[in-house]
Amino acid sequence: MAVKVTLRHKKISKGRQSLYLDFYPAIPHPETGEPTRREFLGLYIFEKPKSPIDKKHKTETLKIAD
């Protein structure tokens, strides 16, 4: 069965969003072997970028995540 992977984001503090991969169906966790649906990437973007630097950061981070 093929695994579908989607890039998603979750709201966190200070107007930021955390990026993660959502797997369907669940895959085995590499270390524990238990089924898991999410893998957080450790990448963060601004929810509403205000300055050109923030906008560039958001664009570049999304390119990295893709």
Backbone bond lengths (Angstrom), bond angles and torsions (degrees), N, CA, C in turn:
res aa  C-N    CA-C-N  psi(-1)  N-CA   C-N-CA  omega(-1)  CA-C   N-CA-C  phi
1 M - - - 1.450 - - 1.531 109.24 -
2 A 1.309 116.99 133.67 1.455 122.24 -178.87 1.525 110.88 -75.18
3 V 1.325 115.50 144.47 1.459 121.55 178.53 1.521 108.09 -99.56
4 K 1.321 116.51 129.22 1.455 122.16 177.59 1.529 107.90 -95.27
5 V 1.334 116.83 130.10 1.461 122.13 -178.80 1.521 108.63 -119.50
6 T 1.339 115.69 129.45 1.458 121.61 -179.51 1.523 109.34 -127.16
7 L 1.336 117.11 135.36 1.458 121.78 174.22 1.522 107.92 -82.48
8 R 1.328 116.73 123.46 1.465 121.50 -179.14 1.517 109.61 -129.32
9 H 1.337 115.85 169.64 1.460 121.07 177.76 1.518 109.96 -133.61
10 K 1.347 114.88 152.81 1.458 121.91 -178.56 1.522 108.10 -131.36
11 K 1.336 116.81 133.94 1.458 121.22 178.30 1.520 110.53 -64.58
12 I 1.337 115.50 136.37 1.456 121.11 172.51 1.522 107.56 -132.08
13 S 1.317 118.29 -166.99 1.458 122.20 -173.95 1.532 113.03 -71.22
14 K 1.308 114.93 162.64 1.470 124.65 173.13 1.521 113.65 59.29
15 G 1.331 117.55 34.76 1.460 121.32 175.46 1.518 114.28 69.11
16 R 1.324 116.78 27.59 1.459 120.57 -179.97 1.519 109.97 -111.95
17 Q 1.326 114.92 167.46 1.457 121.94 175.87 1.524 108.33 -132.62
18 S 1.323 115.86 140.53 1.455 122.75 177.85 1.524 108.55 -97.75
19 L 1.322 117.54 135.20 1.464 121.78 -179.68 1.526 110.09 -95.06
20 Y 1.336 115.52 139.28 1.462 120.34 177.23 1.516 110.49 -147.88
21 L 1.334 115.03 161.29 1.459 122.15 175.86 1.519 108.32 -97.31
22 D 1.326 116.39 134.59 1.461 122.56 178.63 1.526 107.48 -111.40
23 F 1.334 116.42 121.21 1.464 122.52 -177.95 1.520 110.40 -103.41
24 Y 1.342 116.57 136.06 1.464 120.65 172.32 1.511 108.93 -139.80
25 P 1.287 119.46 123.79 1.466 127.62 -4.03 1.528 111.15 -72.01
26 A 1.323 115.96 173.00 1.465 121.41 -177.91 1.530 110.42 -59.16
27 I 1.336 114.96 147.20 1.465 120.76 178.39 1.530 108.92 -112.42
28 P 1.334 118.36 159.57 1.469 119.55 176.77 1.530 110.63 -71.18
29 H 1.323 116.61 135.33 1.462 121.51 176.77 1.529 108.17 -65.51
30 P 1.350 118.63 135.55 1.466 120.60 -175.01 1.535 113.97 -60.77
31 E 1.340 118.11 -30.92 1.464 120.30 -176.68 1.524 112.92 -95.43
32 T 1.343 117.24 -42.64 1.464 120.20 -173.78 1.520 113.42 -96.89
33 G 1.326 117.32 -23.03 1.456 121.01 -178.20 1.517 113.97 81.77
34 E 1.338 117.37 -4.20 1.462 120.94 178.71 1.526 109.79 -78.52
35 P 1.332 117.93 149.48 1.469 120.16 179.08 1.531 111.73 -64.97
36 T 1.317 116.34 137.45 1.462 121.39 178.04 1.521 109.45 -138.62
37 R 1.331 115.72 148.61 1.464 121.30 179.86 1.525 112.52 -104.68
38 R 1.344 117.58 -18.78 1.461 120.09 -172.81 1.520 111.99 -128.99
39 E 1.342 114.03 147.70 1.462 120.46 170.58 1.522 107.00 -135.90
40 F 1.333 116.27 112.53 1.456 120.59 -179.96 1.523 109.19 -77.64
41 L 1.330 115.80 137.79 1.459 121.87 -171.85 1.524 113.58 -91.92
42 G 1.328 117.95 -14.48 1.458 120.33 -176.34 1.520 111.67 76.07
43 L 1.336 116.70 20.44 1.465 122.35 177.86 1.523 108.59 -111.90
44 Y 1.336 116.01 139.85 1.458 120.84 -176.71 1.522 110.00 -129.96
45 I 1.334 115.94 143.55 1.462 121.78 176.49 1.521 108.57 -128.68
46 F 1.334 116.15 160.06 1.455 121.07 176.19 1.522 109.03 -82.28
47 E 1.336 115.93 135.93 1.462 120.18 -179.14 1.526 110.78 -64.46
48 K 1.328 116.20 -46.41 1.467 121.56 178.10 1.527 108.09 -130.12
49 P 1.336 117.89 88.16 1.464 119.92 -178.56 1.526 110.89 -64.79
50 K 1.338 115.59 135.46 1.465 119.97 -176.15 1.523 112.52 -104.87
51 S 1.309 117.19 -41.32 1.461 119.84 -177.72 1.534 110.23 -97.72
52 P 1.324 116.60 162.52 1.472 119.59 176.84 1.534 112.48 -59.95
53 I 1.324 116.98 -32.07 1.467 120.48 178.60 1.524 110.05 -66.26
54 D 1.347 116.66 -43.02 1.469 120.88 178.20 1.529 110.82 -63.23
55 K 1.324 116.79 -40.21 1.467 120.72 179.67 1.528 110.72 -65.35
56 K 1.337 116.38 -41.14 1.463 120.41 178.82 1.532 110.04 -65.74
57 H 1.327 116.37 -41.21 1.472 121.12 177.97 1.524 110.37 -59.28
58 K 1.325 117.18 -44.02 1.467 121.18 -179.33 1.532 110.36 -63.24
59 T 1.322 117.08 -45.85 1.466 121.75 -179.38 1.528 111.32 -61.54
60 E 1.337 116.36 -46.98 1.461 120.22 -178.01 1.528 111.83 -67.78
61 T 1.327 117.28 -38.34 1.464 120.73 179.48 1.521 110.75 -65.82
62 L 1.321 117.65 -40.30 1.467 120.54 178.30 1.528 111.18 -66.46
63 K 1.335 117.57 -33.98 1.469 120.67 176.15 1.529 110.45 -65.40
64 I 1.332 116.33 -41.35 1.467 120.67 178.79 1.522 110.17 -63.03
65 A 1.328 116.38 -43.01 1.466 121.14 -176.79 1.521 111.82 -67.92
66 D 1.311 116.85 -32.37 1.470 119.92 -179.35 1.490 109.78 -71.29
